[in-house]
Amino acid sequence: MKKREVIEYFGNMARAMKAIGISRSLAVKWGDVIPAQHAVSFVIASNGELRLGLEDYPLNKEQEQTTQQAA
């Protein structure tokens, strides 16, 4: 999920952060892509109107191999 999508939906970052109950100063540390754990909160806060955008969160190949070996 891109930060600009969240800002477009909520109007500004202050409203967006208030919607999920976290400090606005945290968003300053984010790049263009919102961390997955917070992106899920935005999906919930928007009643599903915002989408997670899984293409923004590529899997690490090493993690994928470890998961497959454990299964």
C-alpha positions as CSV (number, residue, x, y, z in Angstrom):
1,M,0.0,0.0,0.0
2,K,1.4,3.3,-1.0
3,K,1.4,6.3,1.3
4,R,-0.2,8.5,-1.3
5,E,-3.2,6.2,-1.5
6,V,-3.8,6.5,2.2
7,I,-3.5,10.3,2.0
8,E,-5.9,10.5,-0.9
9,Y,-8.4,8.4,1.0
10,F,-8.2,10.1,4.4
11,G,-7.4,13.6,3.2
12,N,-4.1,14.0,5.0
13,M,-1.7,11.9,7.0
14,A,-2.9,13.3,10.3
15,R,-6.4,12.0,9.7
16,A,-5.0,8.7,8.5
17,M,-2.9,8.1,11.6
18,K,-5.8,9.1,13.8
19,A,-8.0,6.6,12.1
20,I,-5.6,3.7,13.1
21,G,-4.6,5.2,16.4
22,I,-0.9,5.7,16.0
23,S,1.4,8.7,16.2
24,R,1.8,10.9,13.2
25,S,5.6,11.0,13.8
26,L,5.8,7.3,13.0
27,A,4.7,8.0,9.4
28,V,7.6,10.3,8.9
29,K,9.9,7.2,9.1
30,W,8.0,5.4,6.4
31,G,9.1,5.5,2.8
32,D,6.6,5.4,-0.1
33,V,5.3,2.0,1.0
34,I,3.4,1.7,4.3
35,P,4.7,-1.2,6.5
36,A,2.4,-4.2,6.1
37,Q,1.2,-4.3,9.7
38,H,-0.1,-0.7,9.4
39,A,-1.4,-1.2,5.9
40,V,-3.7,-3.9,7.3
41,S,-5.0,-1.4,9.8
42,F,-5.7,1.1,7.0
43,V,-7.7,-1.6,5.1
44,I,-9.8,-2.2,8.3
45,A,-10.2,1.6,9.0
46,S,-11.4,2.2,5.4
47,N,-13.9,-0.7,5.6
48,G,-12.0,-2.4,2.8
49,E,-12.0,0.5,0.4
50,L,-8.2,0.7,0.6
51,R,-6.5,-2.5,-0.7
52,L,-3.4,-4.1,0.7
53,G,-1.6,-4.2,-2.6
54,L,0.4,-7.4,-2.2
55,E,2.7,-6.4,-5.0
56,D,4.2,-3.8,-2.6
57,Y,5.3,-6.5,-0.3
58,P,7.5,-9.0,-2.2
59,L,8.5,-12.2,-0.4
60,N,12.1,-12.7,0.5
61,K,13.3,-15.8,-1.5
62,E,15.2,-17.2,1.6
63,Q,12.1,-17.0,3.8
64,E,10.0,-18.6,1.0
65,Q,12.4,-21.6,0.8
66,T,12.6,-22.0,4.6
67,T,8.8,-22.1,4.8
68,Q,8.5,-24.7,2.0
69,Q,11.2,-26.9,3.7
70,A,9.3,-26.7,7.0
71,A,6.0,-27.8,5.4
